[in-house]
Amino acid sequence: MKSIHLAPENVSDLIRHLQTLGKVFAPHPKGDTSFSFETVSDPDSVVLDYNRTLQSIKKYFLPPRERLMSYSMETNQYEKEEISAEPRIFLGVHSYDMQAVLKLDFNFGQGNPELNYLKRRENCSFIGVSFTPDDYHFSQSVGIPVEDLKGFDLFFRKHESGYTVFVVTKKGEELLQDFSSLSDTGFESDISYEFSTQLSINYNRLPELFNHVWDSPVWEEVSRNCVGCGTCNLVCPTCYCFNVEDNVELSLKTGTRDRHWDGCMLNSFAAVAGGENFRESYAERQRHRIYRKFKYISDVTGEPWCVGCGRCIASCTAGISIVEIVNKLKDEYEQTRLIKSTNKQERASVESSM
């Protein structure tokens, strides 16, 4: 794999070069301590050294709210919204957010493909950047290292003298054509990234664990402080549930069909006609959310559907941690197995002495 050196003073020039190739999106400061992916207008305002953005780049492929079509009930005709597929370059993406996009590709490409999402995914290029794990990151625990290059066209490894730019794909090589402020460099030694937050069980064993913890008391325990605000759903880069609604004008002649993000932690999500709710308690909702990340889809794909970004932990108004939930489930399950094994041995010992 080819690697190139990019000096810090040349980053803005590279961004200006990328702007000639397509619309560029990159992290920007949002207040004093937060960051957000935004369209780049001023290359000098881009921040590549950040912990995480408030929302992932999912919002560009699955907008929080979008109009699907407009219709007339007089003419019985409808018109779909046009989706643009202009060249777009996403700069400064962390590995877990890139993996989240690839997981959404799977979700929206199965069965009846979701054409709006897939159209927005066309003509997109991705440039990754390394990051220093903070107290909320745990992507390594779900099989996504800091320098996971899958999905990227270019990848920036930060070091003291700037960035080592790894050219991952042919498209990545084309992005750097005609940009002269680069110098050849050899491969550097690997960098070690330390994660302070980790799952206490190998991610390959998670589906097996979730075969046995459906009735665990942990669900009630961890949900006592939950207020059902749905923040964990809204910031998650792999949550993709949405609601579709018709909005009819007061004239009853025209209307629109729109969709917006929805979340399984909200009380109304599983509510049905007649006042029933399939997941009325907070514990039931937490269980469903966690099973979606580590069991249901994992049984099909063989990998977790949580990418370890830590957004749900950092943003939870009640201080609930998905890592703590999994670790408590694992400890409770192992303790239950130990008790059962001990009881079985004691029964066998008693029976043999009779």
MARGU-352066 format. One record per residue (C-alpha): residue number from 1; x, y, z. Coordinates in pm, whole numbers, m for minus. Layout:
  pos       x       y       z
  NUM       X       Y       Z
...
# end
This chain:
  pos       x       y       z
    1       0       0       0
    2     138     339     m96
    3     191     595     179
    4     253     967     148
    5     347    1238     398
    6     117    1539     444
    7     251    1830     646
    8       7    2010     883
    9      42    2339     693
   10     m75    2169     372
   11    m401    2023     507
   12    m610    2327     413
   13    m460    2328      64
   14    m554    1963      22
   15    m910    2039     128
   16    m927    2319    m130
   17    m806    2070    m389
   18   m1075    1821    m286
   19   m1339    2094    m319
   20   m1260    2110    m692
   21   m1357    1741    m717
   22   m1686    1746    m527
   23   m1871    1876    m224
   24   m1661    1812      87
   25   m1800    1729     432
   26   m1576    1731     739
   27   m1585    1776    1119
   28   m1633    2131    1248
   29   m1643    2267    1604
   30   m1994    2278    1751
   31   m1988    2493    2063
   32   m1698    2460    2304
   33   m1654    2082    2323
   34   m1862    1918    2048
   35   m1809    1851    1679
   36   m2037    1807    1380
   37   m1996    1696    1020
   38   m2082    1995     802
   39   m2033    2111     444
   40   m1689    2269     412
   41   m1694    2633     309
   42   m1375    2742     487
   43   m1102    2471     485
   44    m933    2639     782
   45   m1238    2563     999
   46   m1206    2185     956
   47   m1099    1988    1264
   48    m937    1647    1209
   49    m828    1588    1567
   50   m1156    1523    1750
   51   m1314    1258    1970
   52   m1649    1205    1796
   53   m1915    1407    1617
   54   m2264    1455    1761
   55   m2413    1264    1467
   56   m2242    1026    1229
   57   m2235    1075     853
   58   m2546     856     842
   59   m2747    1179     833
   60   m2631    1243     476
   61   m2763     909     347
   62   m3066     872     573
   63   m3175    1229     657
   64   m3348    1284     994
   65   m3653    1401     800
   66   m3721    1378     428
   67   m4008    1414     186
   68   m4073    1098     m13
   69   m4336    1236    m250
   70   m4608    1492    m310
   71   m4953    1395    m431
   72   m5283    1533    m550
   73   m5610    1371    m449
   74   m5789    1560    m724
   75   m5585    1418   m1010
   76   m5485    1098    m830
   77   m5121    1161    m927
   78   m4798    1176    m728
   79   m4445    1302    m781
   80   m4141    1150    m613
   81   m3869    1371    m470
   82   m3554    1384    m679
   83   m3240    1253    m510
   84   m2910    1407    m613
   85   m2608    1184    m668
   86   m2344    1457    m703
   87   m1983    1370    m613
   88   m1934    1399    m238
   89   m1617    1357     m34
   90   m1633    1276     338
   91   m1311    1381     509
   92   m1199    1294     861
   93   m1422     990     916
   94   m1337     759    1205
   95   m1319     386    1139
   96   m1629     303    1345
   97   m1842     551    1147
   98   m1716     406     819
   99   m1806      57     936
  100   m2149     187    1037
  101   m2210     306     680
  102   m2112     m36     547
  103   m2359    m196     787
  104   m2635      37     669
  105   m2545     m61     312
  106   m2629    m417     412
  107   m2955    m318     583
  108   m3083    m108     294
  109   m2957    m338      20
  110   m3143    m649     139
  111   m3492    m758      32
  112   m3651    m456    m132
  113   m3355    m218    m170
  114   m3412     130     m23
  115   m3351     338    m334
  116   m3329     680    m168
  117   m3049     563      58
  118   m2866     380    m219
  119   m2891     679    m453
  120   m2731     904    m193
  121   m2450     651    m151
  122   m2348     684    m514
  123   m2040     890    m607
  124   m1917     911    m249
  125   m1551     900    m144
  126   m1431     848     213
  127   m1114     972     377
  128   m1050     830     722
  129    m843     968    1007
  130    m699     807    1319
  131    m822     909    1663
  132    m721     879    2026
  133    m978     666    2213
  134   m1148     844    2503
  135   m1346     707    2797
  136   m1646     623    2576
  137   m1490     456    2271
  138   m1491      75    2268
  139   m1478      m2    1895
  140   m1182    m237    1944
  141   m1410    m459    2155
  142   m1647    m510    1861
  143   m1372    m584    1609
  144   m1312    m234    1471
  145    m958    m107    1536
  146    m868     261    1501
  147    m696     194    1170
  148    m958     m29    1009
  149    m916      71     644
  150   m1217    m113     502
  151   m1444     125     310
  152   m1193     410     291
  153   m1026     547     m21
  154    m762     734     176
  155    m666     714     542
  156    m479     973     750
  157    m262     848    1037
  158    m182    1139    1267
  159     169    1175    1406
  160     389    1453    1540
  161     499    1584    1201
  162     161    1576    1030
  163     m13    1282     865
  164      87     966     689
  165    m170     929     410
  166    m240     572     307
  167    m373     530     m47
  168    m624     248      m6
  169    m806     242    m342
  170    m771     355    m700
  171   m1030     625    m630
  172    m811     746    m344
  173    m516     773    m579
  174    m728     978    m818
  175    m827    1216    m536
  176    m460    1307    m491
  177    m383    1361    m857
  178    m262    1713    m938
  179    m198    1789    m572
  180     174    1849    m544
  181     218    1932    m172
  182     292    1573     m77
  183     614    1384     m22
  184     686    1015     m45
  185     739     835     282
  186     800     480     389
  187     572     288     621
  188     602     387     983
  189     589     144    1270
  190     241      62    1392
  191      89     289    1653
  192     m66     139    1965
  193    m409     272    2065
  194    m529     213    2420
  195    m901     167    2495
  196    m997     227    2857
  197   m1354     105    2798
  198   m1395    m254    2681
  199   m1641    m539    2667
  200   m1537    m818    2902
  201   m1635   m1083    2647
  202   m1502   m1147    2299
  203   m1745   m1008    2042
  204   m1756   m1345    1863
  205   m1920   m1492    2174
  206   m2189   m1227    2206
  207   m2461   m1412    2007
  208   m2404   m1716    2230
  209   m2436   m1501    2542
  210   m2762   m1351    2420
  211   m2906   m1697    2373
  212   m2925   m1720    2753
  213   m2997   m1376    2900
  214   m3348   m1296    2777
  215   m3494   m1330    3129
  216   m3194   m1182    3309
  217   m3268    m949    3604
  218   m3007    m715    3458
  219   m3266    m566    3221
  220   m3475    m433    3507
  221   m3168    m322    3698
  222   m3014    m112    3420
  223   m3348      39    3319
  224   m3443     189    3654
  225   m3296     526    3560
  226   m3407     523    3195
  227   m3653     797    3099
  228   m3727     669    2748
  229   m3599     983    2575
  230   m3465     789    2275
  231   m3136     981    2261
  232   m2942     654    2229
  233   m3140     570    1914
  234   m3100     913    1759
  235   m2720     931    1796
  236   m2652     568    1701
  237   m2485     536    1359
  238   m2642     194    1291
  239   m2999     262    1405
  240   m3213     302    1096
  241   m3578     279    1204
  242   m3808     547    1068
  243   m4174     640    1066
  244   m4371     732     753
  245   m4661     976     773
  246   m4900    1150     531
  247   m4951    1522     578
  248   m5264    1641     400
  249   m5334    2009     339
  250   m5644    2163     497
  251   m5799    2182     151
  252   m5788    1799     140
  253   m5670    1830    m220
  254   m5293    1784    m189
  255   m5051    1632      54
  256   m4704    1495     112
  257   m4563    1168     235
  258   m4270    1218     468
  259   m4050    1000     683
  260   m3843    1075     990
  261   m3619     893    1228
  262   m3787     685    1496
  263   m3649     486    1788
  264   m3734     170    1976
  265   m3671     338    2312
  266   m3965     574    2258
  267   m4295     477    2418
  268   m4490     517    2095
  269   m4261     296    1886
  270   m4433     m35    1965
  271   m4777     108    2035
  272   m5067     m24    1828
  273   m5437      51    1787
  274   m5648     m31    2090
  275   m5403     116    2338
  276   m5172    m186    2346
  277   m4793    m164    2348
  278   m4570    m460    2266
  279   m4279    m315    2466
  280   m4439    m105    2734
  281   m4163    m116    2997
  282   m3821      46    2979
  283   m3660    m292    3046
  284   m3831    m447    2744
  285   m3716    m161    2524
  286   m3358    m178    2649
  287   m3352    m550    2586
  288   m3481    m504    2232
  289   m3224    m232    2159
  290   m2931    m440    2284
  291   m3050    m756    2108
  292   m3064    m558    1782
  293   m2698    m468    1829
  294   m2560    m804    1939
  295   m2803   m1082    1847
  296   m3073   m1045    1582
  297   m2867    m910    1291
  298   m2549   m1072    1420
  299   m2707   m1414    1373
  300   m2728   m1332    1001
  301   m2402   m1146     944
  302   m2171   m1297    1206
  303   m2067    m958    1344
  304   m2199    m708    1600
  305   m2422    m427    1477
  306   m2278    m194    1739
  307   m1962     m16    1622
  308   m1837     101    1961
  309   m1850     474    1890
  310   m1966     546    2245
  311   m2223     806    2140
  312   m2510     642    2327
  313   m2303     635    2647
  314   m2175     991    2613
  315   m2521    1128    2530
  316   m2742     928    2769
  317   m2924    1161    3005
  318   m2944     884    3265
  319   m2582     769    3246
  320   m2667     425    3107
  321   m2377     243    2939
  322   m2423     m26    2677
  323   m2081    m163    2776
  324   m2186    m197    3139
  325   m2508    m369    3032
  326   m2323    m633    2830
  327   m2060    m684    3099
  328   m2327    m723    3369
  329   m2514    m974    3151
  330   m2195   m1170    3102
  331   m2113   m1172    3476
  332   m2469   m1266    3572
  333   m2478   m1547    3317
  334   m2144   m1689    3430
  335   m2254   m1673    3793
  336   m2578   m1853    3709
  337   m2386   m2124    3520
  338   m2148   m2165    3814
  339   m2436   m2207    4059
  340   m2608   m2461    3831
  341   m2283   m2652    3786
  342   m2219   m2656    4162
  343   m2572   m2775    4236
  344   m2541   m3047    3973
  345   m2216   m3170    4125
  346   m2366   m3169    4473
  347   m2666   m3370    4355
  348   m2439   m3617    4179
  349   m2230   m3652    4495
  350   m2537   m3716    4709
  351   m2677   m3970    4465
  352   m2347   m4159    4447
  353   m2329   m4184    4824
  354   m2678   m4334    4859
# end
